Amino acid sequence: MKPAPLTGGPSIPLQEDDRPAIAGGTPVRARDARLVFGAPVIGDAEIASVVECLRSHWIGLGPRVEQLEQEFARYKGAPYAAAVSSGTAAIHLALVALGIGAGDEVIAPAMTFCSTIHSIVHAGARPVLVDCNRSTFNIDPGLIEKEITPRTRAVLVVHMCGRCCDMDPILDIARRHKLHVIEDCAHAIESSYHGQPAGLMGDAGCFSFYPTKNVATCDGGMVVTRDPELQQRVKVLSLHGMTADAWSRFVGGPSGYEVVAAGFKYNMTDLAAALALPQLGMIEEHWKRREQIWQAYNERLSGLPLLLPPPPEPDTRHAYHLYTPLLSLEEIGAPREKIIAALAGENVGVGIHYVPIHQQPYYRQRFGFADSDFPNATFVGGRTISLPLSPAMSEQDVEDVATALARIFRYYKAAA
C-alpha cells in the first residue's frame, strides 16, 4: 500500500473549510462510518464455527478447546499449551504454578496494563516496578538488577505493542540470580526475538484473546511453555484444582476426579475456542496487512508534531499490534485529552496504552509509587495515543486518520 504523500502540515494556515469538527467543520468521517479502535475482524467463517459449536450442544470445556491448544502450540512452536479464560488468568496461573506467592517479589514494568500487575498481587506477591525505555515502551533491562533482593522470585516482562523486550540481558540476569521469567505476550502473538518466538524464551508465555487482540475469543487466553509439569499444573489450577474435566470423563477418561489444589474457575469454553479457531489460519495474512497499515501511518504522519514508533530492531519480528505515536504536546499547544476529544469529533476512535501503573490510585496508595521513580513511563504515559490498526482497514481509513490529525494540529497551533 502506497498512500499519497500528506499535503500540507502544521505550518499551513488554517482554512475555513479545514476546520476540525470541534470548531464547526465537517467531520472527516460520517458518524455511521466511525473508525472504532480495536474492532475485531469477524467474518462468515467465525460465525459458522460458533453456530456449529452451538448446534453440537457442547459449549463448555471440550474438544474445540483441545484443538485450539494444539493448533496455537503448533503456530508458536510450543511443546505445550493450556487454554484459559483470559490473558489475566494466564499470568495469574503461571505465577501460581511456578510457586510464587506471599512474601515473594516479582519485578515488572511500570508501563503496562493494570491486569499484568494485578496478577502479581492476586498471587500474594509484591510487584517491584521498573521504568521503561522511552522509545520502545518496553522494560529497561539496565534497571532490573538493582531491584533484585533476596525475596525476588521472578521477572515478568511485557512485549509492548508487539515489540519484544530486549530479552538477552533479561534472561542473563534471570539465570545468574535463579529467577523465573514470565512473558506477557498479550500484544505479541506473531512476535519473535533473535529467532525465538515470544512466549518461549522464559518459563511461561501468556497470551490474550480479548476482543482488541490479534486473535479474539470475546475473552480468553493461553499459556505456552516448554515444561510439561508447568502446563499440567496450569491446567489443573484452571479448573478448580480438579484432576479431570467433564469432557475427558465424557470421552472415556476417568469416571471421577480428585481435587488436588484450591484452583480457580479459569478454563476456556468451546464456544470461545470456536470463535478463535478460524482466525488461526488468518494470522499471517492479517499480520502482513497490519504491517502495511503501520508503514502507511509512518508515511502519512511524517512531518506532524508526533514522535513515531521506531522501526523493529534487527533480527526481530514485530506483531504490529498497536501503532502508538507520542504527541509533541509543547509543539501542538493542547493537552492530550483535547486531541482525543477532537478526534472523536472527526469520528476517529483512539486508545491510550497506557496510563502507567505507578499513576493508578490503588498502586500509588498501596505501594507509594511516584512519578519521579519512573520518569520515562511518566513521559510516555502522558503523551501516547494508539491509532486504529486493523487488517480490515483500507488506504482511505489511514488517509482519514492522518487528515484528522493534521487539521486538529493546525487548528490548535493557529489558536496558540
MARTORPA-471897 format. One record per residue (C-alpha): x, y, z; residue in three letters. Coordinates in steps of 0.25 Angstrom, whole numbers, padded with zeros to 4 digits, always signed. Example, Ala and Ser with C-alpha at 12.3 -4.5 7.8 and 13.67 -1.06 7.14 Angstrom:
MARTORPA-471897
+0049-0018+0031ALA;+0055-0004+0029SER;
//
This chain:
MARTORPA-471897
+0000+0000+0000MET;+0006+0013-0004LYS;-0003+0025+0000PRO;-0001+0039-0006ALA;+0008+0048+0002PRO;+0002+0056+0012LEU;-0001+0070+0007THR;+0001+0082+0016GLY;+0005+0081+0030GLY;+0005+0088+0043PRO;+0011+0101+0037SER;+0000+0103+0027ILE;-0010+0114+0031PRO;-0024+0108+0035LEU;-0034+0110+0024GLN;-0049+0111+0028GLU;-0052+0098+0020ASP;-0041+0091+0028ASP;-0047+0094+0042ARG;-0048+0082+0051PRO;-0062+0077+0055ALA;-0060+0083+0069ILE;-0059+0096+0063ALA;-0071+0095+0054GLY;-0065+0088+0042GLY;-0070+0075+0035THR;-0064+0062+0041PRO;-0054+0055+0033VAL;-0063+0042+0034ARG;-0078+0041+0035ALA;-0084+0036+0048ARG;-0088+0023+0043ASP;-0074+0020+0037ALA;-0067+0023+0050ARG;-0054+0017+0052LEU;-0055+0008+0064VAL;-0042+0006+0071PHE;-0039-0009+0073GLY;-0051-0015+0066ALA;-0049-0030+0064PRO;-0049-0036+0050VAL;-0061-0046+0050ILE;-0065-0052+0037GLY;-0074-0063+0032ASP;-0064-0074+0036ALA;-0064-0069+0050GLU;-0079-0068+0051ILE;-0081-0082+0044ALA;-0071-0088+0054SER;-0079-0083+0066VAL;-0092-0087+0060VAL;-0087-0101+0058GLU;-0082-0101+0073CYS;-0096-0097+0078LEU;-0102-0108+0070ARG;-0093-0118+0076SER;-0099-0115+0089HIS;-0085-0116+0095TRP;-0081-0101+0098ILE;-0073-0103+0111GLY;-0059-0108+0112LEU;-0057-0119+0101GLY;-0051-0123+0088PRO;-0050-0109+0082ARG;-0042-0104+0093VAL;-0033-0116+0092GLU;-0032-0113+0077GLN;-0029-0099+0079LEU;-0018-0102+0089GLU;-0012-0112+0079GLN;-0012-0102+0067GLU;-0008-0090+0075PHE;+0004-0098+0080ALA;+0007-0102+0066ARG;+0007-0088+0061TYR;+0016-0083+0073LYS;+0025-0096+0072GLY;+0022-0098+0087ALA;+0023-0112+0092PRO;+0011-0110+0102TYR;-0001-0100+0103ALA;-0012-0098+0112ALA;-0024-0090+0108ALA;-0031-0081+0119VAL;-0042-0071+0121SER;-0033-0058+0119SER;-0019-0053+0118GLY;-0020-0048+0132THR;-0024-0062+0137ALA;-0012-0068+0128ALA;-0002-0059+0136ILE;-0008-0062+0150HIS;-0008-0077+0147LEU;+0007-0076+0142ALA;+0011-0069+0155LEU;+0003-0079+0164VAL;+0008-0091+0156ALA;+0022-0086+0158LEU;+0020-0086+0173GLY;+0021-0070+0174ILE;+0013-0065+0186GLY;+0013-0058+0199ALA;+0026-0052+0203GLY;+0031-0052+0189ASP;+0035-0041+0180GLU;+0033-0040+0165VAL;+0040-0030+0156ILE;+0030-0024+0145ALA;+0029-0012+0137PRO;+0023+0001+0141ALA;+0018+0003+0126MET;+0007-0008+0125THR;-0008-0010+0127PHE;-0013-0012+0141CYS;-0016-0027+0139SER;-0001-0030+0138THR;+0001-0025+0152ILE;-0012-0029+0158HIS;-0008-0044+0155SER;+0005-0042+0164ILE;-0004-0036+0175VAL;-0014-0047+0173HIS;-0003-0058+0175ALA;+0000-0051+0188GLY;+0014-0045+0184ALA;+0019-0031+0183ARG;+0021-0024+0170PRO;+0034-0017+0168VAL;+0033-0007+0157LEU;+0044-0003+0147VAL;+0044+0008+0137ASP;+0042+0007+0122CYS;+0051+0011+0110ASN;+0045+0024+0105ARG;+0046+0019+0091SER;+0041+0005+0091THR;+0032+0006+0104PHE;+0038-0008+0108ASN;+0044-0010+0121ILE;+0059-0005+0122ASP;+0068-0017+0125PRO;+0079-0008+0131GLY;+0070-0004+0142LEU;+0065-0018+0146ILE;+0077-0024+0154GLU;+0078-0013+0165LYS;+0063-0016+0168GLU;+0067-0031+0172ILE;+0066-0034+0186THR;+0066-0048+0194PRO;+0051-0048+0192ARG;+0051-0047+0177THR;+0046-0059+0170ARG;+0043-0055+0156ALA;+0043-0044+0145VAL;+0030-0042+0138LEU;+0033-0035+0124VAL;+0022-0029+0115VAL;+0025-0029+0100HIS;+0018-0015+0098MET;+0011-0012+0085CYS;+0016-0025+0078GLY;+0031-0022+0080ARG;+0039-0032+0088CYS;+0047-0027+0100CYS;+0062-0028+0099ASP;+0062-0042+0105MET;+0077-0046+0104ASP;+0081-0037+0116PRO;+0068-0040+0123ILE;+0070-0055+0122LEU;+0084-0054+0126ASP;+0080-0046+0139ILE;+0070-0057+0142ALA;+0080-0068+0140ARG;+0090-0062+0149ARG;+0080-0059+0160HIS;+0072-0072+0158LYS;+0059-0065+0155LEU;+0047-0069+0147HIS;+0043-0061+0135VAL;+0029-0060+0131ILE;+0025-0053+0117GLU;+0013-0045+0116ASP;+0010-0047+0101CYS;-0004-0040+0100ALA;+0002-0032+0089HIS;+0011-0042+0083ALA;+0005-0054+0077ILE;+0013-0052+0064GLU;+0026-0047+0070SER;+0040-0053+0071SER;+0053-0048+0076TYR;+0066-0053+0070HIS;+0059-0065+0065GLY;+0052-0069+0077GLN;+0037-0068+0078PRO;+0031-0058+0088ALA;+0026-0067+0100GLY;+0036-0078+0099LEU;+0048-0070+0104MET;+0045-0071+0119GLY;+0037-0081+0127ASP;+0024-0077+0122ALA;+0017-0069+0111GLY;+0004-0063+0114CYS;-0005-0059+0102PHE;-0019-0051+0102SER;-0030-0053+0093PHE;-0038-0041+0097TYR;-0047-0034+0086PRO;-0036-0024+0083THR;-0025-0035+0081LYS;-0020-0041+0068ASN;-0028-0054+0071VAL;-0041-0051+0078ALA;-0050-0060+0086THR;-0058-0050+0093CYS;-0049-0053+0105ASP;-0039-0064+0106GLY;-0024-0067+0108GLY;-0013-0077+0106MET;-0001-0081+0114VAL;+0011-0087+0106VAL;+0023-0094+0112THR;+0034-0104+0109ARG;+0031-0110+0123ASP;+0021-0121+0123PRO;+0019-0121+0138GLU;+0017-0106+0138LEU;+0006-0108+0127GLN;-0001-0119+0135GLN;-0001-0110+0148ARG;-0007-0099+0140VAL;-0018-0108+0134LYS;-0021-0114+0148VAL;-0022-0100+0154LEU;-0030-0094+0143SER;-0042-0103+0147LEU;-0044-0103+0162HIS;-0031-0112+0164GLY;-0038-0124+0158MET;-0031-0136+0152THR;-0041-0138+0141ALA;-0051-0129+0134ASP;-0065-0133+0129ALA;-0060-0135+0114TRP;-0049-0145+0118SER;-0059-0152+0126ARG;-0069-0152+0115PHE;-0060-0158+0105VAL;-0056-0169+0113GLY;-0045-0164+0123GLY;-0046-0165+0138PRO;-0060-0167+0143SER;-0057-0158+0155GLY;-0048-0147+0159TYR;-0040-0142+0171GLU;-0038-0128+0176VAL;-0023-0127+0178VAL;-0021-0112+0179ALA;-0030-0100+0183ALA;-0031-0096+0168GLY;-0039-0085+0160PHE;-0050-0085+0150LYS;-0041-0080+0139TYR;-0044-0090+0128ASN;-0047-0087+0113MET;-0060-0091+0107THR;-0062-0098+0094ASP;-0071-0086+0090LEU;-0059-0077+0091ALA;-0050-0087+0084ALA;-0060-0088+0073ALA;-0058-0073+0070LEU;-0043-0073+0071ALA;-0040-0086+0062LEU;-0043-0080+0048PRO;-0035-0068+0052GLN;-0022-0076+0054LEU;-0022-0079+0039GLY;-0022-0064+0036MET;-0011-0060+0046ILE;+0000-0058+0035GLU;-0009-0051+0025GLU;-0014-0041+0036HIS;+0000-0039+0041TRP;+0004-0035+0027LYS;-0008-0025+0025ARG;-0005-0019+0039ARG;+0010-0017+0035GLU;+0005-0009+0022GLN;-0004-0001+0031ILE;+0008+0002+0040TRP;+0016+0006+0029GLN;+0005+0015+0023ALA;+0004+0022+0036TYR;+0019+0025+0036ASN;+0018+0031+0022GLU;+0005+0039+0025ARG;+0009+0044+0038LEU;+0023+0049+0035SER;+0025+0064+0038GLY;+0013+0065+0048LEU;+0017+0068+0063PRO;+0018+0053+0067LEU;+0029+0044+0071LEU;+0026+0032+0063LEU;+0029+0018+0067PRO;+0043+0013+0064PRO;+0045+0002+0054PRO;+0046-0012+0058PRO;+0060-0016+0063GLU;+0069-0025+0054PRO;+0066-0040+0055ASP;+0053-0038+0062THR;+0039-0039+0057ARG;+0029-0028+0062HIS;+0014-0032+0063ALA;+0009-0018+0059TYR;-0002-0019+0069HIS;-0002-0005+0073LEU;+0002+0008+0066TYR;+0006+0017+0077THR;+0012+0031+0074PRO;+0015+0041+0085LEU;+0009+0055+0084LEU;+0019+0066+0084SER;+0010+0074+0093LEU;+0018+0086+0094GLU;+0018+0088+0079GLU;+0003+0085+0078ILE;-0001+0094+0089GLY;-0012+0086+0094ALA;-0013+0075+0104PRO;-0016+0060+0100ARG;-0030+0060+0105GLU;-0033+0071+0095LYS;-0027+0064+0084ILE;-0035+0051+0087ILE;-0048+0059+0088ALA;-0045+0066+0075ALA;-0042+0052+0068LEU;-0055+0047+0074ALA;-0062+0059+0067GLY;-0056+0054+0054GLU;-0062+0040+0057ASN;-0048+0034+0059VAL;-0046+0026+0071GLY;-0033+0024+0078VAL;-0027+0017+0091GLY;-0017+0020+0102ILE;-0007+0010+0104HIS;-0005+0012+0115TYR;-0006+0021+0127VAL;+0005+0015+0135PRO;+0003+0006+0147ILE;+0010+0016+0157HIS;+0000+0027+0153GLN;-0012+0018+0157GLN;-0018+0022+0170PRO;-0018+0008+0176TYR;-0004+0005+0173TYR;+0001+0019+0178ARG;-0007+0018+0191GLN;-0003+0003+0194ARG;+0012+0003+0189PHE;+0016+0018+0190GLY;+0020+0019+0175PHE;+0023+0033+0170ALA;+0025+0039+0156ASP;+0039+0043+0159SER;+0043+0028+0161ASP;+0039+0025+0147PHE;+0042+0037+0138PRO;+0041+0030+0125ASN;+0028+0023+0128ALA;+0022+0036+0133THR;+0027+0043+0120PHE;+0021+0032+0111VAL;+0008+0031+0119GLY;+0005+0046+0117GLY;+0007+0046+0102ARG;+0004+0033+0096THR;-0009+0030+0087ILE;-0012+0018+0080SER;-0017+0020+0066LEU;-0027+0010+0059PRO;-0019-0002+0054LEU;-0027-0014+0048SER;-0025-0023+0036PRO;-0039-0019+0032ALA;-0035-0004+0030MET;-0034+0002+0016SER;-0024+0012+0010GLU;-0035+0022+0011GLN;-0036+0019+0026ASP;-0022+0023+0028VAL;-0023+0035+0020GLU;-0035+0039+0029ASP;-0027+0038+0042VAL;-0016+0046+0036ALA;-0025+0057+0031THR;-0032+0058+0044ALA;-0019+0059+0052LEU;-0013+0069+0042ALA;-0025+0078+0043ARG;-0026+0077+0058ILE;-0012+0080+0060PHE;-0013+0092+0050ARG;-0025+0097+0058TYR;-0018+0097+0071TYR;-0005+0103+0066LYS;-0013+0114+0060ALA;-0021+0117+0073ALA;-0008+0117+0081ALA;
//
